[in-house]
């Protein structure tokens, strides 16, 4: 019969289980961002395929398709990295439980390596989200380029020169 203290095993596993739970929540965020990027990518492709847009809109759509494609690739990488991180954190939880239950030294090392690697990969996935977020900045300006009455080019040029971001909403047309 195995000789271990179940309460000690559960008390030791609880913090790791919390990290695993948090990593799964983070995966949900990554998945939502990936799905959103894919939806925007597909909408832009569909609009381009319809062929009803004028030349300026087609040019804007082409740029948006390229941009959203890069964003999709970046979010897919972040999602895969986050998934690997979550799997490593689950593995560290299993290895820690085996170590406590049986006292084997190998699971202790596995727990350490998986925990550090899993947490590092979460940081890497978060950094990928930051890059994807940065990739999306030009989208805000490009969305309205083909509608001259919605863009105040002078304000946009000044903001770009000063390194300031413009608002999400387009400028109001002049009356």
C-alpha positions in Angstrom: 0.0 0.0 0.0 1.2 3.5 -0.8 2.3 5.7 2.0 1.7 9.4 1.4 -0.2 12.3 2.9 -3.1 13.2 0.5 -3.6 16.5 2.2 0.1 17.5 1.6 -0.2 16.4 -2.0 -3.3 18.5 -2.6 -1.9 21.5 -0.7 1.3 21.4 -2.8 -0.6 20.9 -6.1 -3.0 23.8 -5.5 -0.7 26.7 -6.5 0.3 24.8 -9.7 -3.3 24.0 -10.4 -4.1 27.8 -10.1 -1.4 28.5 -12.7 -2.8 25.8 -15.0 -6.3 27.4 -14.6 -4.9 30.9 -15.4 -3.1 29.5 -18.5 -6.3 28.1 -19.8 -8.0 31.4 -19.3 -5.2 33.0 -21.2 -5.7 30.5 -24.0 -9.3 31.6 -24.3 -8.1 35.1 -24.8 -5.6 34.0 -27.4 -8.3 32.0 -29.2 -10.8 34.9 -29.2 -8.2 37.2 -30.7 -7.2 34.6 -33.3 -10.9 34.0 -34.3 -11.4 37.8 -34.5 -8.4 38.2 -36.8 -9.5 35.4 -39.0 -13.0 36.8 -39.3 -11.7 40.2 -40.4 -9.3 38.5 -42.8 -12.1 36.5 -44.4 -14.4 39.5 -44.6 -11.8 41.5 -46.4 -11.1 38.6 -48.8 -14.8 38.2 -49.5 -15.2 41.9 -50.2 -12.2 41.8 -52.6 -13.6 38.8 -54.4 -17.0 40.4 -54.9 -15.2 42.9 -57.2 -17.7 45.7 -56.6 -15.2 48.0 -55.0 -13.6 50.9 -56.9 -9.8 50.9 -57.4 -9.0 52.9 -54.3 -11.0 50.5 -52.2 -9.4 47.5 -53.9 -6.0 48.9 -53.0 -7.1 49.4 -49.4 -8.6 45.9 -49.3 -5.4 44.4 -50.7 -3.4 46.1 -47.9 -5.9 45.0 -45.3 -5.8 41.4 -46.5 -2.0 41.4 -46.2 -2.1 42.9 -42.8 -4.8 40.7 -41.4 -3.0 37.7 -42.9 0.1 38.6 -40.9 -2.0 39.1 -37.8 -3.6 35.7 -38.2 -0.2 34.1 -38.5 1.1 35.9 -35.4 -2.0 35.0 -33.3 -1.8 31.3 -34.5 1.8 31.3 -33.2 0.8 32.9 -29.9 -2.1 30.4 -29.6 0.2 27.4 -30.2 2.8 28.8 -27.8 0.1 29.3 -25.2 -1.2 25.8 -25.7 2.3 24.3 -25.2 2.7 26.4 -22.1 -0.6 25.1 -20.7 0.4 21.5 -21.5 3.7 21.9 -19.7 2.1 23.4 -16.7 -0.4 20.5 -16.5 2.6 18.1 -16.9 4.4 19.9 -14.0 1.2 19.4 -11.9 1.2 15.7 -12.7 4.9 15.3 -12.0 4.7 17.2 -8.7 1.9 14.9 -7.6 3.8 11.8 -8.6 6.9 13.1 -6.7 4.9 13.8 -3.5 3.1 10.5 -3.7 6.1 8.3 -4.5 9.1 10.4 -3.6 10.8 9.7 -6.9 13.5 12.3 -7.8 12.9 12.4 -11.5 9.4 14.0 -11.3 10.9 16.8 -9.2 13.3 17.8 -12.0 10.5 17.4 -14.6 8.3 19.6 -12.4 10.9 22.3 -12.3 11.8 22.2 -16.0 8.1 22.1 -17.1 7.1 24.9 -14.7 9.9 27.3 -15.8 9.4 26.5 -19.5 5.6 26.8 -19.3 5.8 30.1 -17.5 8.4 31.4 -20.0 6.2 30.3 -22.9 3.2 32.3 -21.4 5.4 35.4 -21.4 6.5 34.6 -25.0 2.8 34.2 -26.0 1.9 37.5 -24.3 4.8 39.2 -26.2 3.4 37.8 -29.5 0.0 39.3 -28.6 1.8 42.7 -28.2 3.4 42.3 -31.6 0.0 41.4 -33.1 -1.6 44.4 -31.4 1.1 46.6 -32.9 0.5 45.2 -36.3 -3.1 46.3 -36.1 -2.3 50.0 -35.6 -2.1 50.8 -39.3 -5.5 49.1 -39.9 -7.2 52.0 -38.1 -5.8 54.5 -40.6 -6.2 52.3 -43.7 -9.8 51.5 -43.0 -10.9 55.0 -44.1 -8.3 55.9 -46.7 -10.7 55.2 -49.6 -13.4 57.6 -48.1 -11.9 61.0 -48.5 -14.7 62.9 -46.7 -14.1 60.8 -43.5 -10.3 61.5 -43.3 -8.8 64.7 -42.2 -5.4 64.2 -43.8 -3.8 67.2 -42.2 -4.6 66.0 -38.6 -3.4 62.5 -39.5 -0.1 63.8 -41.0 0.5 65.9 -38.0 -0.2 63.0 -35.6 2.2 60.8 -37.6 5.0 63.3 -37.5 4.6 63.7 -33.8 4.3 60.0 -33.2 0.9 60.4 -31.8 -1.9 57.9 -32.4 -5.1 59.1 -34.0 -8.5 58.3 -32.6 -10.4 55.1 -33.5 -13.2 57.1 -35.0 -12.9 58.8 -38.3 -12.9 62.6 -38.5 -16.3 64.2 -39.1 -16.9 65.5 -42.6 -16.8 69.3 -43.0 -20.2 70.8 -43.5 
